[in-house]
Amino acid sequence: MLRPAFHSVGLASRPLPQDSPQQRSWAWHCSWVSSCSWGEALFLALQTVTICFLITHYRGETVRGVAFLACYALILLVLLSPLTPLAVVTLLQASNVPAVVAGKLLQAATNYRNGHTGQLSAITVFLLFGGSLTRIFTSIQETGDLLMAGTFVVSSLCNGLITAQVLFYWSAQPSQKLKKEQ
């Protein structure tokens, strides 16, 4: 079994809230199946689920990873089915905003407390920020839905904060204590 040869400071095994099953079911229920938002969300979901499974697998918790995959597929199946009312899907889509804010602010607080961004990839942060800005305009253009666009506005603001931290802490080094733990 392969084991990572580094300390995973800054890496998270949680899916990104802006790419959640609620968003895909929201797009499905609003008949945006053919839009780029749907296709993009599908591939982001596949990537995120794969990464989450691989993290659990490489931690030696393969059974837990398989259980995660099964639960994720079941939840997605229920959300995409006619059994789920549009009001529930709308509520779930709106719940993305606090999830995005909480996740990004926790990351920002950790970066601030550590005085560096750890192993956070600068290129990934820049691409997330640019992508979230782009998704504002594409969601307005393709769907005209203000709830979805609003979610991306909040996501862009939070990603902008993390981007600013990456630039601010660009040359900061982890403390000696952290280096000894590695």
JODAWO-V407138 format. One record per residue. N is the residue number from 1. RES is the residue in three letters. PHI is phi in degrees with one decimal (999 if undefined). D_FIRST is the distance of its C-alpha to the first C-alpha in Angstrom with 2 decimals. Layout:
BEGIN
n	res	phi	d_first
N	RES	PHI	D_FIRST
N	RES	PHI	D_FIRST
END
This chain:
BEGIN
n	res	phi	d_first
1	MET	999	0.00
2	LEU	-78.8	3.78
3	ARG	-126.1	6.51
4	PRO	-65.3	10.05
5	ALA	-98.2	12.48
6	PHE	-142.9	15.41
7	HIS	-87.0	17.24
8	SER	-89.2	17.61
9	VAL	-68.2	21.37
10	GLY	92.2	23.09
11	LEU	-96.0	20.25
12	ALA	-126.7	20.74
13	SER	-100.3	18.91
14	ARG	-92.9	22.34
15	PRO	-64.7	23.83
16	LEU	-72.9	26.80
17	PRO	-61.2	29.99
18	GLN	-72.7	31.94
19	ASP	-119.4	29.65
20	SER	-91.5	29.83
21	PRO	-60.1	30.74
22	GLN	-59.0	34.23
23	GLN	-65.4	34.86
24	ARG	-65.8	33.99
25	SER	-70.3	36.15
26	TRP	-60.7	38.89
27	ALA	-62.7	38.98
28	TRP	-64.0	39.01
29	HIS	-66.3	41.85
30	CYS	-91.0	43.80
31	SER	62.2	43.60
32	TRP	-103.2	41.75
33	VAL	-60.3	39.38
34	SER	-89.3	40.53
35	SER	-77.5	40.37
36	CYS	-64.0	37.87
37	SER	-59.5	36.86
38	TRP	-66.3	35.57
39	GLY	-62.9	33.69
40	GLU	-64.8	32.23
41	ALA	-63.9	31.18
42	LEU	-61.4	29.53
43	PHE	-69.9	27.27
44	LEU	-63.9	26.59
45	ALA	-64.3	25.68
46	LEU	-60.5	23.24
47	GLN	-64.8	21.59
48	THR	-64.7	21.59
49	VAL	-64.0	20.26
50	THR	-62.5	17.40
51	ILE	-63.4	16.53
52	CYS	-60.8	16.95
53	PHE	-63.5	14.71
54	LEU	-64.7	11.86
55	ILE	-61.2	12.52
56	THR	-66.7	12.38
57	HIS	-63.0	9.24
58	TYR	-73.1	7.32
59	ARG	-85.0	9.48
60	GLY	84.5	8.26
61	GLU	-116.3	11.57
62	THR	-61.0	11.25
63	VAL	-62.2	14.64
64	ARG	-62.6	16.20
65	GLY	-64.3	15.18
66	VAL	-65.9	16.76
67	ALA	-62.9	19.71
68	PHE	-60.6	20.12
69	LEU	-59.6	20.33
70	ALA	-64.5	22.85
71	CYS	-64.2	24.91
72	TYR	-61.1	25.01
73	ALA	-63.8	26.19
74	LEU	-64.3	28.73
75	ILE	-62.1	30.14
76	LEU	-63.2	30.48
77	LEU	-61.3	32.18
78	VAL	-65.9	34.64
79	LEU	-66.7	35.41
80	LEU	-85.7	36.14
81	SER	-82.7	38.30
82	PRO	-68.6	42.04
83	LEU	-67.0	41.49
84	THR	-91.0	40.71
85	PRO	-67.0	43.97
86	LEU	-60.8	44.31
87	ALA	-62.3	45.29
88	VAL	-68.4	41.93
89	VAL	-63.9	40.09
90	THR	-62.9	42.41
91	LEU	-62.1	41.71
92	LEU	-64.5	37.94
93	GLN	-63.5	38.40
94	ALA	-67.1	40.57
95	SER	-70.4	38.00
96	ASN	-62.4	35.74
97	VAL	-60.2	38.04
98	PRO	-63.8	37.47
99	ALA	-65.9	33.71
100	VAL	-62.6	33.63
101	VAL	-61.8	35.92
102	ALA	-61.6	34.07
103	GLY	-62.4	30.64
104	LYS	-72.0	32.06
105	LEU	-68.7	34.36
106	LEU	-62.4	31.60
107	GLN	-64.7	29.73
108	ALA	-63.1	33.07
109	ALA	-65.4	33.87
110	THR	-63.3	30.56
111	ASN	-60.3	31.21
112	TYR	-64.5	34.77
113	ARG	-63.1	33.89
114	ASN	-78.4	31.36
115	GLY	76.7	33.79
116	HIS	-161.6	31.17
117	THR	-102.1	28.82
118	GLY	63.4	25.58
119	GLN	-95.6	23.00
120	LEU	-64.1	24.91
121	SER	-76.2	25.28
122	ALA	-61.2	29.00
123	ILE	-64.4	28.94
124	THR	-64.9	27.16
125	VAL	-62.5	29.74
126	PHE	-63.6	32.58
127	LEU	-67.9	31.49
128	LEU	-61.7	31.15
129	PHE	-64.6	34.62
130	GLY	-63.4	36.14
131	GLY	-65.7	34.57
132	SER	-69.9	35.88
133	LEU	-63.9	39.29
134	THR	-64.1	39.30
135	ARG	-67.0	38.38
136	ILE	-59.7	41.50
137	PHE	-70.6	43.72
138	THR	-69.0	41.98
139	SER	-69.4	42.00
140	ILE	-66.2	45.69
141	GLN	-64.4	46.52
142	GLU	-84.1	44.74
143	THR	-117.3	45.20
144	GLY	71.5	47.77
145	ASP	-84.1	46.01
146	LEU	-73.3	46.59
147	LEU	-64.8	44.02
148	MET	-65.8	41.18
149	ALA	-62.8	42.70
150	GLY	-62.6	43.14
151	THR	-60.4	39.48
152	PHE	-72.9	38.67
153	VAL	-64.5	41.39
154	VAL	-62.5	39.87
155	SER	-59.9	36.38
156	SER	-65.0	37.92
157	LEU	-62.2	39.64
158	CYS	-67.8	36.49
159	ASN	-64.3	34.49
160	GLY	-63.4	37.50
161	LEU	-63.2	37.18
162	ILE	-64.6	33.55
163	THR	-61.4	34.63
164	ALA	-62.0	37.50
165	GLN	-65.5	35.24
166	VAL	-60.0	33.00
167	LEU	-67.4	36.24
168	PHE	-66.8	37.71
169	TYR	-95.1	34.73
170	TRP	-49.8	34.00
171	SER	-102.1	34.40
172	ALA	-71.2	33.47
173	GLN	-111.7	30.86
174	PRO	-60.2	28.71
175	SER	-65.7	30.46
176	GLN	-62.6	29.90
177	LYS	-59.3	28.59
178	LEU	-66.2	25.66
179	LYS	-62.5	24.98
180	LYS	-67.4	24.90
181	GLU	-67.4	22.30
182	GLN	-74.8	19.92
END
